[in-house]
Amino acid sequence: MSVLIAFLMARATPYPDGNFLYAAGRCLDIGPPTGPIAWGLEKSECTSLSKLDAELNRTYQIKMKSLSAKDRILLRDSERAWLSGMNDGCGLGDDAKIVDGATADCFTAEVRKRIEQLRR
């Protein structure tokens, strides 16, 4: 059974040409795979994550400018709590690196929801 799982995992390359990871607002080239399992994002998907993250930042900054000093503190604390929850919920952990499609999809969905919340 473990041989079958190893074979399937070796064939499970979600992005055959994907060699990027998304971290800290940037797409980073992780180079070609060095083993039988290749993980990484396609360049276009990584770029989409970067644009979405930039949109979240712009929306947050616009919202901050419209608030009183007290409300800015509340929003900042709310954003920190949201970010921590999103990282945990999407399995990003403390390093917040995205290298696979499932994590990218989770990040995308959660960031879109947050942008809509901030626009209200």
Rosetta constraint file for C-alpha pairs under 8 A:
AtomPair CA 1 CA 5 HARMONIC 6.43 0.50
AtomPair CA 2 CA 6 HARMONIC 6.08 0.50
AtomPair CA 3 CA 7 HARMONIC 6.10 0.50
AtomPair CA 4 CA 8 HARMONIC 6.13 0.50
AtomPair CA 5 CA 9 HARMONIC 6.03 0.50
AtomPair CA 6 CA 10 HARMONIC 6.06 0.50
AtomPair CA 7 CA 11 HARMONIC 6.36 0.50
AtomPair CA 8 CA 12 HARMONIC 6.05 0.50
AtomPair CA 9 CA 13 HARMONIC 7.75 0.50
AtomPair CA 9 CA 37 HARMONIC 6.69 0.50
AtomPair CA 10 CA 36 HARMONIC 5.14 0.50
AtomPair CA 10 CA 37 HARMONIC 4.87 0.50
AtomPair CA 11 CA 36 HARMONIC 7.77 0.50
AtomPair CA 11 CA 37 HARMONIC 7.13 0.50
AtomPair CA 12 CA 37 HARMONIC 6.98 0.50
AtomPair CA 12 CA 38 HARMONIC 7.95 0.50
AtomPair CA 13 CA 37 HARMONIC 6.29 0.50
AtomPair CA 13 CA 38 HARMONIC 5.38 0.50
AtomPair CA 13 CA 39 HARMONIC 6.32 0.50
AtomPair CA 14 CA 38 HARMONIC 7.73 0.50
AtomPair CA 14 CA 39 HARMONIC 6.69 0.50
AtomPair CA 14 CA 40 HARMONIC 7.75 0.50
AtomPair CA 14 CA 100 HARMONIC 7.25 0.50
AtomPair CA 14 CA 101 HARMONIC 7.12 0.50
AtomPair CA 15 CA 38 HARMONIC 7.63 0.50
AtomPair CA 15 CA 39 HARMONIC 6.70 0.50
AtomPair CA 15 CA 40 HARMONIC 6.30 0.50
AtomPair CA 15 CA 41 HARMONIC 6.24 0.50
AtomPair CA 15 CA 42 HARMONIC 6.39 0.50
AtomPair CA 16 CA 38 HARMONIC 7.16 0.50
AtomPair CA 17 CA 42 HARMONIC 6.40 0.50
AtomPair CA 18 CA 39 HARMONIC 6.88 0.50
AtomPair CA 18 CA 40 HARMONIC 4.65 0.50
AtomPair CA 18 CA 41 HARMONIC 4.50 0.50
AtomPair CA 18 CA 42 HARMONIC 4.14 0.50
AtomPair CA 18 CA 43 HARMONIC 6.83 0.50
AtomPair CA 19 CA 29 HARMONIC 5.84 0.50
AtomPair CA 19 CA 30 HARMONIC 5.40 0.50
AtomPair CA 19 CA 31 HARMONIC 5.66 0.50
AtomPair CA 19 CA 32 HARMONIC 6.16 0.50
AtomPair CA 19 CA 33 HARMONIC 7.56 0.50
AtomPair CA 19 CA 39 HARMONIC 7.02 0.50
AtomPair CA 19 CA 40 HARMONIC 4.63 0.50
AtomPair CA 19 CA 41 HARMONIC 5.85 0.50
AtomPair CA 19 CA 42 HARMONIC 6.54 0.50
AtomPair CA 19 CA 43 HARMONIC 7.61 0.50
AtomPair CA 20 CA 27 HARMONIC 6.21 0.50
AtomPair CA 20 CA 28 HARMONIC 5.35 0.50
AtomPair CA 20 CA 29 HARMONIC 4.51 0.50
AtomPair CA 20 CA 30 HARMONIC 5.39 0.50
AtomPair CA 20 CA 31 HARMONIC 7.56 0.50
AtomPair CA 20 CA 40 HARMONIC 5.09 0.50
AtomPair CA 20 CA 41 HARMONIC 4.90 0.50
AtomPair CA 20 CA 42 HARMONIC 6.34 0.50
AtomPair CA 20 CA 43 HARMONIC 6.28 0.50
AtomPair CA 20 CA 46 HARMONIC 6.84 0.50
AtomPair CA 20 CA 99 HARMONIC 6.99 0.50
AtomPair CA 21 CA 27 HARMONIC 5.71 0.50
AtomPair CA 21 CA 28 HARMONIC 5.29 0.50
AtomPair CA 21 CA 29 HARMONIC 6.58 0.50
AtomPair CA 21 CA 30 HARMONIC 6.65 0.50
AtomPair CA 21 CA 40 HARMONIC 5.83 0.50
AtomPair CA 21 CA 41 HARMONIC 5.89 0.50
AtomPair CA 21 CA 46 HARMONIC 6.85 0.50
AtomPair CA 21 CA 97 HARMONIC 6.64 0.50
AtomPair CA 21 CA 98 HARMONIC 5.56 0.50
AtomPair CA 21 CA 99 HARMONIC 4.75 0.50
AtomPair CA 22 CA 26 HARMONIC 5.63 0.50
AtomPair CA 22 CA 27 HARMONIC 4.64 0.50
AtomPair CA 22 CA 28 HARMONIC 6.21 0.50
AtomPair CA 22 CA 41 HARMONIC 7.94 0.50
AtomPair CA 22 CA 46 HARMONIC 5.94 0.50
AtomPair CA 22 CA 49 HARMONIC 7.39 0.50
AtomPair CA 22 CA 50 HARMONIC 7.54 0.50
AtomPair CA 22 CA 97 HARMONIC 5.66 0.50
AtomPair CA 22 CA 98 HARMONIC 5.01 0.50
AtomPair CA 22 CA 99 HARMONIC 6.66 0.50
AtomPair CA 23 CA 27 HARMONIC 6.60 0.50
AtomPair CA 23 CA 28 HARMONIC 7.39 0.50
AtomPair CA 23 CA 95 HARMONIC 7.73 0.50
AtomPair CA 23 CA 96 HARMONIC 6.14 0.50
AtomPair CA 23 CA 97 HARMONIC 4.67 0.50
AtomPair CA 23 CA 98 HARMONIC 6.49 0.50
AtomPair CA 24 CA 96 HARMONIC 7.38 0.50
AtomPair CA 24 CA 97 HARMONIC 7.70 0.50
AtomPair CA 25 CA 50 HARMONIC 5.60 0.50
AtomPair CA 25 CA 53 HARMONIC 6.69 0.50
AtomPair CA 25 CA 54 HARMONIC 7.61 0.50
AtomPair CA 26 CA 50 HARMONIC 6.24 0.50
AtomPair CA 27 CA 43 HARMONIC 7.73 0.50
AtomPair CA 27 CA 46 HARMONIC 5.82 0.50
AtomPair CA 27 CA 47 HARMONIC 6.77 0.50
AtomPair CA 27 CA 50 HARMONIC 7.23 0.50
AtomPair CA 30 CA 40 HARMONIC 7.66 0.50
AtomPair CA 33 CA 37 HARMONIC 7.27 0.50
AtomPair CA 33 CA 38 HARMONIC 5.22 0.50
AtomPair CA 33 CA 39 HARMONIC 7.55 0.50
AtomPair CA 34 CA 38 HARMONIC 7.72 0.50
AtomPair CA 39 CA 99 HARMONIC 6.31 0.50
AtomPair CA 39 CA 100 HARMONIC 6.30 0.50
AtomPair CA 40 CA 99 HARMONIC 4.67 0.50
AtomPair CA 40 CA 100 HARMONIC 5.66 0.50
AtomPair CA 41 CA 45 HARMONIC 6.21 0.50
AtomPair CA 41 CA 46 HARMONIC 5.97 0.50
AtomPair CA 41 CA 99 HARMONIC 5.73 0.50
AtomPair CA 41 CA 100 HARMONIC 6.01 0.50
AtomPair CA 41 CA 101 HARMONIC 6.98 0.50
AtomPair CA 42 CA 46 HARMONIC 6.23 0.50
AtomPair CA 43 CA 47 HARMONIC 6.09 0.50
AtomPair CA 44 CA 48 HARMONIC 6.18 0.50
AtomPair CA 45 CA 49 HARMONIC 6.36 0.50
AtomPair CA 46 CA 50 HARMONIC 6.35 0.50
AtomPair CA 47 CA 51 HARMONIC 6.26 0.50
AtomPair CA 48 CA 52 HARMONIC 6.12 0.50
AtomPair CA 49 CA 53 HARMONIC 6.06 0.50
AtomPair CA 49 CA 104 HARMONIC 7.45 0.50
AtomPair CA 49 CA 108 HARMONIC 7.00 0.50
AtomPair CA 50 CA 54 HARMONIC 6.18 0.50
AtomPair CA 51 CA 55 HARMONIC 6.18 0.50
AtomPair CA 52 CA 56 HARMONIC 6.28 0.50
AtomPair CA 52 CA 108 HARMONIC 7.43 0.50
AtomPair CA 52 CA 111 HARMONIC 7.42 0.50
AtomPair CA 52 CA 112 HARMONIC 7.87 0.50
AtomPair CA 53 CA 57 HARMONIC 6.30 0.50
AtomPair CA 53 CA 111 HARMONIC 7.37 0.50
AtomPair CA 54 CA 58 HARMONIC 6.19 0.50
AtomPair CA 55 CA 59 HARMONIC 6.08 0.50
AtomPair CA 55 CA 115 HARMONIC 7.84 0.50
AtomPair CA 56 CA 60 HARMONIC 6.06 0.50
AtomPair CA 56 CA 111 HARMONIC 6.87 0.50
AtomPair CA 56 CA 112 HARMONIC 7.95 0.50
AtomPair CA 56 CA 114 HARMONIC 7.61 0.50
AtomPair CA 56 CA 115 HARMONIC 5.66 0.50
AtomPair CA 57 CA 61 HARMONIC 6.12 0.50
AtomPair CA 58 CA 62 HARMONIC 6.16 0.50
AtomPair CA 59 CA 63 HARMONIC 6.17 0.50
AtomPair CA 59 CA 115 HARMONIC 6.55 0.50
AtomPair CA 59 CA 118 HARMONIC 6.73 0.50
AtomPair CA 59 CA 119 HARMONIC 7.06 0.50
AtomPair CA 60 CA 64 HARMONIC 6.11 0.50
AtomPair CA 60 CA 115 HARMONIC 7.81 0.50
AtomPair CA 60 CA 118 HARMONIC 6.57 0.50
AtomPair CA 61 CA 65 HARMONIC 6.31 0.50
AtomPair CA 62 CA 66 HARMONIC 6.62 0.50
AtomPair CA 63 CA 67 HARMONIC 6.75 0.50
AtomPair CA 63 CA 118 HARMONIC 6.65 0.50
AtomPair CA 63 CA 119 HARMONIC 7.35 0.50
AtomPair CA 64 CA 72 HARMONIC 5.66 0.50
AtomPair CA 64 CA 75 HARMONIC 7.43 0.50
AtomPair CA 67 CA 71 HARMONIC 5.61 0.50
AtomPair CA 67 CA 72 HARMONIC 5.73 0.50
AtomPair CA 68 CA 72 HARMONIC 6.07 0.50
AtomPair CA 69 CA 73 HARMONIC 6.53 0.50
AtomPair CA 70 CA 74 HARMONIC 6.56 0.50
AtomPair CA 71 CA 75 HARMONIC 6.09 0.50
AtomPair CA 72 CA 76 HARMONIC 6.02 0.50
AtomPair CA 73 CA 77 HARMONIC 6.19 0.50
AtomPair CA 74 CA 78 HARMONIC 6.05 0.50
AtomPair CA 75 CA 79 HARMONIC 5.97 0.50
AtomPair CA 76 CA 80 HARMONIC 6.25 0.50
AtomPair CA 77 CA 81 HARMONIC 6.24 0.50
AtomPair CA 78 CA 82 HARMONIC 6.06 0.50
AtomPair CA 79 CA 83 HARMONIC 5.98 0.50
AtomPair CA 80 CA 84 HARMONIC 6.19 0.50
AtomPair CA 81 CA 85 HARMONIC 6.15 0.50
AtomPair CA 82 CA 86 HARMONIC 5.94 0.50
AtomPair CA 83 CA 87 HARMONIC 6.03 0.50
AtomPair CA 84 CA 88 HARMONIC 6.22 0.50
AtomPair CA 85 CA 89 HARMONIC 5.87 0.50
AtomPair CA 86 CA 90 HARMONIC 5.88 0.50
AtomPair CA 86 CA 107 HARMONIC 7.45 0.50
AtomPair CA 86 CA 110 HARMONIC 6.77 0.50
AtomPair CA 87 CA 91 HARMONIC 5.89 0.50
AtomPair CA 87 CA 92 HARMONIC 4.70 0.50
AtomPair CA 87 CA 93 HARMONIC 5.64 0.50
AtomPair CA 87 CA 94 HARMONIC 7.41 0.50
AtomPair CA 87 CA 96 HARMONIC 6.62 0.50
AtomPair CA 88 CA 92 HARMONIC 6.09 0.50
AtomPair CA 88 CA 93 HARMONIC 5.87 0.50
AtomPair CA 90 CA 103 HARMONIC 5.87 0.50
AtomPair CA 90 CA 106 HARMONIC 5.60 0.50
AtomPair CA 90 CA 107 HARMONIC 6.47 0.50
AtomPair CA 91 CA 103 HARMONIC 7.04 0.50
AtomPair CA 92 CA 96 HARMONIC 4.63 0.50
AtomPair CA 92 CA 97 HARMONIC 6.20 0.50
AtomPair CA 92 CA 98 HARMONIC 6.97 0.50
AtomPair CA 92 CA 103 HARMONIC 7.44 0.50
AtomPair CA 98 CA 103 HARMONIC 6.12 0.50
AtomPair CA 98 CA 104 HARMONIC 6.17 0.50
AtomPair CA 99 CA 103 HARMONIC 7.32 0.50
AtomPair CA 99 CA 104 HARMONIC 7.53 0.50
AtomPair CA 100 CA 104 HARMONIC 6.22 0.50
AtomPair CA 101 CA 105 HARMONIC 5.99 0.50
AtomPair CA 102 CA 106 HARMONIC 6.26 0.50
AtomPair CA 103 CA 107 HARMONIC 6.06 0.50
AtomPair CA 104 CA 108 HARMONIC 6.03 0.50
AtomPair CA 105 CA 109 HARMONIC 6.18 0.50
AtomPair CA 106 CA 110 HARMONIC 6.14 0.50
AtomPair CA 107 CA 111 HARMONIC 5.97 0.50
AtomPair CA 108 CA 112 HARMONIC 6.11 0.50
AtomPair CA 109 CA 113 HARMONIC 6.31 0.50
AtomPair CA 110 CA 114 HARMONIC 6.21 0.50
AtomPair CA 111 CA 115 HARMONIC 6.12 0.50
AtomPair CA 112 CA 116 HARMONIC 6.37 0.50
AtomPair CA 113 CA 117 HARMONIC 6.30 0.50
AtomPair CA 114 CA 118 HARMONIC 6.16 0.50
AtomPair CA 115 CA 119 HARMONIC 6.25 0.50
AtomPair CA 116 CA 120 HARMONIC 6.64 0.50
